[in-house]
Amino acid sequence: MLYYTTCGLGKHIKSSSEFQKKKFQLNQDKMNFATLRNIQGLYAPLKLQMEFKAVQQVQRLPFLQSSNLSLDILKGNDETIGFEDILNDPSQSELMGEPHLMVEYKLGLL
């Protein structure tokens, strides 16, 4: 018999919905790359994947969250309205850590 507290059930539901969202996005990407390959040839999806990787490597300082605007533009997500647009992204809270300590931790100085 399984017993869930409200916290445990919420985490399970959240992880399940996140998994489904990631799986859906992966399937969408595969379908888009296959369509692009059939229409424009092998080079187009390879070029797009290289652009995705280049955009994902760009990072801000560790204490600032990146909006990944260029990645959203490449994927076409800049034109969609989601949860984070209406109710704000939870990672964009007003509470922030000490910037100097976070940078030193990221660089391995602490």
TIDREN-965606 format. One line per 3 residues: number of its first residue (from 1); their letters; for each residue y, z, x of N, C-alpha, C, O. Coordinates in Angstrom, 2 decimals. Layout:
residues N
NUM> a> Y/Z/X/Y/Z/X/Y/Z/X/Y/Z/X ~ ... .
END
This chain:
residues 110
1> mly> -1.16/0.00/0.83/0.00/0.00/0.00/1.24/0.00/0.89/1.31/0.74/1.87 ~ 2.21/-0.82/0.55/3.42/-0.91/1.35/4.55/-0.14/0.70/4.78/-0.24/-0.51 ~ 5.24/0.62/1.50/6.39/1.36/1.01/7.62/0.89/1.79/7.61/0.85/3.02 .
4> ytt> 8.65/0.55/1.07/9.89/0.13/1.71/11.02/1.06/1.30/11.15/1.43/0.13 ~ 11.81/1.43/2.25/13.06/2.09/1.92/14.07/1.00/1.65/13.79/-0.18/1.88 ~ 15.22/1.37/1.17/16.22/0.34/0.88/16.64/-0.37/2.15/16.91/-1.57/2.13 .
7> cgl> 16.72/0.35/3.26/17.10/-0.27/4.53/16.02/-1.23/5.01/16.32/-2.34/5.45 ~ 14.77/-0.80/4.93/13.67/-1.64/5.41/13.53/-2.91/4.60/13.29/-3.98/5.16 ~ 13.69/-2.82/3.30/13.58/-3.99/2.44/14.73/-4.95/2.69/14.54/-6.17/2.72 .
10> gkh> 15.92/-4.40/2.88/17.07/-5.25/3.15/16.91/-6.03/4.44/17.27/-7.21/4.50 ~ 16.38/-5.38/5.47/16.16/-6.07/6.74/15.12/-7.16/6.59/15.25/-8.24/7.17 ~ 14.07/-6.88/5.80/13.01/-7.87/5.59/13.55/-9.08/4.85/13.26/-10.22/5.22 .
13> iks> 14.34/-8.84/3.81/14.90/-9.95/3.04/15.87/-10.75/3.90/15.87/-11.98/3.86 ~ 16.69/-10.05/4.67/17.66/-10.73/5.53/16.96/-11.59/6.57/17.35/-12.74/6.80 ~ 15.93/-11.05/7.21/15.24/-11.82/8.24/14.51/-13.01/7.63/14.42/-14.07/8.25 .
16> sse> 13.98/-12.85/6.42/13.29/-13.94/5.75/14.27/-15.06/5.39/13.97/-16.24/5.58 ~ 15.44/-14.69/4.87/16.42/-15.72/4.50/16.99/-16.40/5.75/17.25/-17.60/5.72 ~ 17.19/-15.65/6.83/17.67/-16.25/8.07/16.64/-17.22/8.63/16.99/-18.29/9.13 .
19> fqk> 15.36/-16.85/8.55/14.29/-17.72/9.02/14.27/-19.01/8.22/14.14/-20.10/8.80 ~ 14.40/-18.91/6.90/14.39/-20.10/6.06/15.60/-20.99/6.35/15.50/-22.21/6.35 ~ 16.75/-20.36/6.59/17.95/-21.12/6.89/17.80/-21.88/8.21/18.18/-23.05/8.31 .
22> kkf> 17.24/-21.21/9.24/17.04/-21.86/10.53/16.01/-22.99/10.42/16.18/-24.05/11.01 ~ 14.95/-22.74/9.65/13.91/-23.75/9.47/14.48/-24.96/8.73/14.18/-26.11/9.08 ~ 15.30/-24.72/7.72/15.93/-25.81/6.98/16.83/-26.62/7.90/16.82/-27.85/7.87 .
25> qln> 17.63/-25.92/8.72/18.53/-26.62/9.64/17.76/-27.44/10.66/18.17/-28.55/11.00 ~ 16.64/-26.90/11.15/15.80/-27.64/12.10/15.24/-28.91/11.46/15.24/-29.97/12.09 ~ 14.77/-28.81/10.22/14.25/-29.98/9.52/15.35/-31.00/9.26/15.11/-32.21/9.37 .
28> qdk> 16.55/-30.53/8.93/17.67/-31.44/8.72/18.00/-32.19/10.02/18.24/-33.39/10.00 ~ 18.02/-31.45/11.14/18.31/-32.08/12.42/17.27/-33.13/12.78/17.61/-34.22/13.24 ~ 15.99/-32.81/12.58/14.92/-33.77/12.87/15.06/-35.03/12.02/14.90/-36.14/12.52 .
31> mnf> 15.37/-34.84/10.75/15.53/-35.98/9.85/16.74/-36.83/10.26/16.67/-38.06/10.26 ~ 17.84/-36.16/10.60/19.03/-36.90/11.02/18.79/-37.67/12.32/19.24/-38.81/12.45 ~ 18.08/-37.05/13.27/17.78/-37.74/14.53/16.84/-38.92/14.30/17.01/-39.97/14.93 .
34> atl> 15.87/-38.77/13.42/14.95/-39.87/13.13/15.69/-41.03/12.47/15.46/-42.19/12.81 ~ 16.56/-40.71/11.54/17.35/-41.75/10.87/18.27/-42.44/11.87/18.38/-43.67/11.88 ~ 18.92/-41.65/12.71/19.82/-42.21/13.71/19.06/-43.10/14.69/19.56/-44.15/15.10 .
37> rni> 17.86/-42.69/15.06/17.05/-43.50/15.98/16.65/-44.82/15.33/16.67/-45.86/15.99 ~ 16.27/-44.79/14.06/15.88/-46.02/13.37/17.05/-46.97/13.19/16.87/-48.19/13.23 ~ 18.24/-46.43/12.99/19.40/-47.28/12.74/20.04/-47.77/14.03/20.33/-48.96/14.16 .
40> qgl> 20.27/-46.86/14.99/21.04/-47.21/16.18/20.23/-47.29/17.46/20.77/-47.65/18.51 ~ 18.97/-46.96/17.41/18.14/-47.04/18.60/17.94/-45.68/19.26/18.43/-44.66/18.77 ~ 17.21/-45.69/20.37/16.81/-44.45/21.04/17.99/-43.73/21.70/17.99/-42.50/21.81 .
43> yap> 18.99/-44.48/22.13/20.07/-43.88/22.90/20.94/-42.94/22.06/21.40/-41.92/22.57 ~ 21.18/-43.27/20.80/22.10/-42.48/19.97/21.66/-41.03/19.79/22.48/-40.13/20.01 ~ 20.39/-40.75/19.41/20.02/-39.34/19.28/20.01/-38.59/20.62/20.30/-37.40/20.66 .
46> lkl> 19.67/-39.29/21.70/19.69/-38.65/23.02/21.11/-38.26/23.41/21.35/-37.17/23.95 ~ 22.06/-39.14/23.14/23.45/-38.86/23.44/23.95/-37.67/22.61/24.66/-36.80/23.12 ~ 23.57/-37.65/21.34/23.98/-36.56/20.47/23.38/-35.23/20.90/24.05/-34.19/20.85 .
49> qme> 22.13/-35.24/21.33/21.50/-34.01/21.82/22.16/-33.51/23.10/22.33/-32.31/23.29 ~ 22.55/-34.43/23.99/23.27/-34.03/25.20/24.62/-33.41/24.85/25.04/-32.44/25.48 ~ 25.29/-33.98/23.85/26.57/-33.41/23.42/26.37/-32.02/22.83/27.18/-31.12/23.08 .
52> fka> 25.30/-31.82/22.05/25.00/-30.49/21.49/24.80/-29.48/22.61/25.35/-28.38/22.56 ~ 24.02/-29.85/23.62/23.76/-28.91/24.73/25.03/-28.61/25.51/25.24/-27.46/25.91 ~ 25.87/-29.61/25.73/27.11/-29.39/26.46/28.04/-28.46/25.69/28.69/-27.59/26.28 .
55> vqq> 28.11/-28.64/24.38/28.98/-27.82/23.55/28.46/-26.39/23.47/29.26/-25.45/23.43 ~ 27.15/-26.20/23.44/26.58/-24.87/23.34/26.76/-24.07/24.63/26.71/-22.84/24.59 ~ 26.96/-24.73/25.76/27.13/-24.03/27.02/28.53/-23.46/27.20/28.74/-22.58/28.04 .
58> vqr> 29.50/-23.96/26.45/30.86/-23.46/26.55/30.91/-22.07/25.92/30.51/-21.88/24.77 ~ 31.40/-21.10/26.69/31.44/-19.73/26.20/32.82/-19.13/26.40/33.58/-19.52/27.28 ~ 33.12/-18.18/25.54/34.33/-17.40/25.69/34.00/-16.13/26.46/32.86/-15.93/26.87 .
61> lpf> 34.98/-15.29/26.66/34.74/-14.01/27.30/33.79/-13.19/26.44/33.76/-13.38/25.23 ~ 33.02/-12.28/27.04/31.98/-11.56/26.29/32.49/-10.73/25.11/31.75/-10.50/24.16 ~ 33.74/-10.28/25.16/34.24/-9.44/24.07/34.85/-10.25/22.93/35.28/-9.68/21.94 .
64> lqs> 34.88/-11.58/23.06/35.39/-12.44/22.00/34.25/-13.27/21.41/33.48/-13.88/22.15 ~ 34.16/-13.28/20.10/33.15/-14.09/19.44/33.63/-15.54/19.41/34.80/-15.81/19.15 ~ 32.73/-16.46/19.68/33.07/-17.87/19.65/32.85/-18.41/18.25/31.85/-18.09/17.59 .
67> snl> 33.77/-19.23/17.79/33.63/-19.82/16.46/32.74/-21.05/16.48/32.30/-21.51/15.42 ~ 32.45/-21.59/17.67/31.62/-22.79/17.82/32.15/-23.94/16.96/31.37/-24.65/16.32 ~ 33.44/-24.11/16.95/34.06/-25.15/16.13/33.59/-26.53/16.54/33.31/-27.37/15.67 .
70> sld> 33.50/-26.80/17.84/33.08/-28.13/18.28/31.64/-28.42/17.88/31.31/-29.56/17.57 ~ 30.77/-27.40/17.89/29.38/-27.59/17.45/29.34/-27.85/15.94/28.57/-28.69/15.48 ~ 30.17/-27.13/15.18/30.23/-27.38/13.74/30.72/-28.79/13.44/30.25/-29.43/12.50 .
73> ilk> 31.66/-29.27/14.23/32.17/-30.63/14.03/31.09/-31.65/14.32/30.93/-32.62/13.58 ~ 30.34/-31.45/15.42/29.26/-32.39/15.75/28.17/-32.42/14.67/27.63/-33.47/14.37 ~ 27.86/-31.26/14.11/26.81/-31.18/13.10/27.31/-31.51/11.70/26.50/-31.67/10.78 .
76> gnd> 28.61/-31.61/11.52/29.16/-31.91/10.21/29.32/-30.68/9.33/29.53/-30.81/8.13 ~ 29.24/-29.49/9.92/29.36/-28.26/9.14/30.81/-27.84/8.94/31.08/-26.85/8.26 ~ 31.74/-28.56/9.53/33.14/-28.20/9.37/33.66/-28.51/7.97/34.71/-28.01/7.57 .
79> eti> 32.93/-29.33/7.23/33.35/-29.72/5.89/32.65/-28.91/4.80/32.92/-29.13/3.62 ~ 31.77/-27.99/5.17/31.06/-27.19/4.18/31.69/-25.80/4.09/32.21/-25.28/5.07 ~ 31.62/-25.23/2.91/32.14/-23.88/2.69/30.95/-22.95/2.55/30.11/-23.14/1.68 .
82> gfe> 30.89/-21.94/3.41/29.77/-21.01/3.41/30.23/-19.58/3.18/31.40/-19.31/2.90 ~ 29.27/-18.66/3.31/29.53/-17.23/3.11/30.63/-16.73/4.03/31.52/-15.99/3.61 ~ 30.57/-17.14/5.29/31.54/-16.64/6.27/32.95/-17.15/6.00/33.92/-16.54/6.46 .
85> dil> 33.09/-18.25/5.26/34.41/-18.75/4.92/35.05/-17.96/3.78/36.27/-17.78/3.74 ~ 34.23/-17.48/2.87/34.74/-16.76/1.70/34.92/-15.27/2.01/36.00/-14.72/1.80 ~ 33.86/-14.62/2.50/33.87/-13.17/2.68/34.02/-12.74/4.13/33.85/-11.56/4.43 .
88> ndp> 34.34/-13.64/5.01/34.53/-13.39/6.43/33.20/-13.13/7.13/32.26/-12.59/6.54 ~ 33.15/-13.53/8.35/31.95/-13.37/9.16/31.84/-11.92/9.62/32.81/-11.36/10.13 ~ 30.66/-11.29/9.45/30.52/-9.88/9.87/30.76/-9.67/11.36/31.13/-8.56/11.76 .
91> sqs> 30.57/-10.68/12.17/30.80/-10.51/13.60/32.29/-10.47/13.94/32.66/-10.12/15.06 ~ 33.14/-10.83/13.00/34.58/-10.83/13.21/35.21/-9.53/12.70/36.29/-9.57/12.10 ~ 34.57/-8.41/12.93/35.09/-7.14/12.43/36.32/-6.72/13.24/36.62/-7.27/14.30 .
94> elm> 37.01/-5.74/12.71/38.22/-5.25/13.38/37.90/-4.32/14.54/38.77/-4.06/15.38 ~ 36.69/-3.81/14.59/36.29/-2.92/15.68/35.89/-3.74/16.89/35.14/-4.71/16.77 ~ 36.38/-3.34/18.05/36.07/-4.08/19.26/35.84/-3.10/20.39/36.46/-2.03/20.44 .
97> gep> 34.96/-3.46/21.30/34.70/-2.62/22.46/35.77/-2.77/23.52/36.73/-3.52/23.35 ~ 35.59/-2.07/24.60/36.52/-2.14/25.73/36.29/-3.45/26.47/35.21/-3.66/27.02 ~ 37.29/-4.34/26.51/37.10/-5.67/27.11/36.68/-5.63/28.58/35.79/-6.38/28.98 .
100> hlm> 37.30/-4.76/29.38/36.98/-4.72/30.81/35.53/-4.30/31.05/34.85/-4.85/31.91 ~ 35.07/-3.31/30.29/33.69/-2.85/30.44/32.70/-3.94/30.03/31.66/-4.10/30.65 ~ 33.03/-4.67/28.97/32.13/-5.71/28.49/32.01/-6.85/29.51/30.92/-7.39/29.71 .
103> vey> 33.13/-7.22/30.14/33.09/-8.28/31.15/32.31/-7.81/32.37/31.52/-8.57/32.92 ~ 32.53/-6.57/32.80/31.80/-6.04/33.95/30.31/-5.98/33.67/29.49/-6.25/34.55 ~ 29.93/-5.61/32.44/28.51/-5.57/32.06/27.91/-6.97/32.09/26.79/-7.17/32.56 .
106> klg> 28.67/-7.95/31.57/28.19/-9.34/31.55/28.00/-9.88/32.96/27.07/-10.65/33.22 ~ 28.87/-9.48/33.88/28.77/-9.95/35.26/27.78/-9.15/36.09/27.52/-9.49/37.24 ~ 27.24/-8.08/35.51/26.25/-7.27/36.21/26.84/-6.28/37.18/26.16/-5.83/38.10 .
109> ll> 28.10/-5.92/36.99/28.75/-4.96/37.89/28.48/-3.52/37.48/28.69/-2.61/38.28 ~ 28.03/-3.31/36.26/27.72/-1.94/35.79/26.24/-1.70/35.80/25.79/-0.61/35.44 .
END
